[in-house]
Amino acid sequence: MSDKTVSLVGIAGSLRRDSYNRKLLAAAQQRIPDGAVLEVMSIEDIPLYNADVESASGIPEPVTALKDAIARADGLVIATPEYNGSIPGVLKNAIDWVSRPSADIPRVLHGKPVALMGATPGGLGTVLSQTAWMQVLRHLRMRLWTGAGPLYVSSAGKAFDDDGLADAQIAERLETWLAGFVDSLRN
């Protein structure tokens, strides 16, 4: 894979326009290493999962677009908030839809390298959310990348300003973390 561009898809687990996790993904796009590209996809148009909707209408177009992008990508970057000590519902819902129909899971998710990062106003970063994601990712047989260690942004209100990521130390850590994930996909 070393001769071709490494393609990543990134999704943020918050619908809030000014979300710290959306800002974290935007910062990642700005710091992606040469020879790699990060396409950020929105989950805001994905409806709540309902098997009746799936049976009657099939997979909604926003879900199909996300699934196809993930299937084409070399890796997935998930920027997860932490809601009540766990996974945000809207992000879990998006992954639930992406796993439908179950016969399509091998094409989209099995073996897909995934890197977790997250930002929160709290003091522990997103350690509980990222830990909760492990069970879901394991069940879907995705490959969780942990090579550069976790990327948690705590006290996110201080780390970001109107222009994006303002904390130079976190920006440097993000750059190193991204380079590690991209390098792992090249080998």
N, C-alpha and C positions, 0 to 999 in steps of 0.2 A: 504494500500500500504506500510505500515511501515516495513513489513517483507521482501519485495523484493527489489532488486536493482532498483533505479530510473534511467531510461534511458532518456537521452537528445540527441537531434540532434542539431548540430550547423552549421549555414551557414554564411559565410562572403560575404558581398555585393561588393567585389572588386575582379577583376581578377589579379591585380598586385601581382606578386610573393612575394614582400616585403611589402605588404599592412599592414597598422597599424591594420586593422580589422582582418586580418588573425593572426597577432601577438596577438591581444587581445583574440581571440578564443584559440590560443595555450596556452596563460597564464591561461585561464579559465580551460582548460584540466588539467593543472598542479595543479590547486587549487580546483578542484571539491571535494566536501565533501566525506567522507567515505560513502559507500553504494549507490553511484551514479556514473554514467559513462556518459561522453560527447563524442559522436561520431561526428567528424567534417567532413562534406560532402562538396565536391567541386561543384561549379556551372559552372566551366569553359567549360565543354563539352555540356552544354545545348544550343541548337541553338535558334536563334531568333524565337519567336512565330509566326507561320504562319498557319492559319486555313486550307490552301491548303495542307500543309505538314501533318497536323493531319488527314485530310480526306483521303489522299492518302496512308499514311504509318502508321498511328496510333501515339501513344505516343512514342517518342524516348526513348531508353533504359536508358540514364542517368536521364531522368525525372522520369521514372518508378522506378528506384532505389531510387531516392530522395523521391518520394511519399510514397513508401513502408516503407522506414526508418522513415519518419515523422509519418505515420499511426501507426507503432509499438511503437514509442517513447511515453513516458509519457509527454514530453514537448519539445518545440522548442526554441532555443536561436538564435536570429538574431543579428549579428554584422554589423551594417549598417554605411557605410560612409555617408557623406552629400555632394552631388554634386549640385552646384548652388542653395543651400538652400532647397533641397528636396531629394527625394528618388533616389538612383542610378538605372539607367536603367537596368543593368544586373541583379540586385537582383529582381526588379519588374518583369522582364521577367521570371525569374525562378519561382516566385510565380504564375504568369499568367499560365505557363505551368502546375504547380502542381495542379492548379484548373481545369484542363481539364481531361476527359470530366466532365461537370458540375454535372453529376449524381454521380461522385465519390467524390465530395467535402465533403459530410457528413462523409465518411470513413476516409478521410485524414485530414480535417481541422476543421470541425464544432466542437466547444467545446475544441479544442486543446489549452492547455495553452502555451503562448508564452511570452518570455522575450526579450526586446529590449535593446541593448547596442551599443555603437559606439565610434569610435575614429577618430579624424580629426586634421590636423595641425592648424586649425582655433581656435579662442579664445572662441567660444560659444559651443564647443563640437558638438554633433550631435542633438541638441535640435530641429531644424527645420525638419530634416529628421525623427526623431522619432515621432514628431507630425504628419507629413504627413502619416506615416505608420498607424496611428490609424484608418483613414478612410478605408483603405484597409482591415485591420484586422477585423474591425467591420462588413464590408460587407461580409466577409467570415465566420463570426460568430465564430471567434477564441476568446479565453479568454486572454486578455492582462494582464499580471501580473505586478503590480505596488507596491507590498508590501514593498519593501525596497527602493522605490524611484528610480529615473532614474540613469543610469550609463552612464555618459558622460566623455570621455577623450579628453580634449582640449590640444592644443600645443603638439600633439602626438609625434612630432620629439624629444621632450625632455623627454617624458615618456618611450620611447622604445630605446634600443640600439641593437647591433648585436645579443645579447643573448636573447632578448625578452623584457619583461616588467621590466624596471629598477627603476621605481618610487615606493618606498615602501608604500607610502600612498595610491596610486591607487591600488597596489597589495592587500593591506589590505581591501580596499573598495570592490574590485572584489570578494575576498574571502567571505566577509559578504553578498554581494549581491547574490552570487551563493548559499550559505547556505540558505538564505531566500527563493529563488525560489525552491530549492530542498525540504525544509521543507513544503512549500505550497503544493507540489505534494504528500507528504506523508500523509497529513491530509485530 
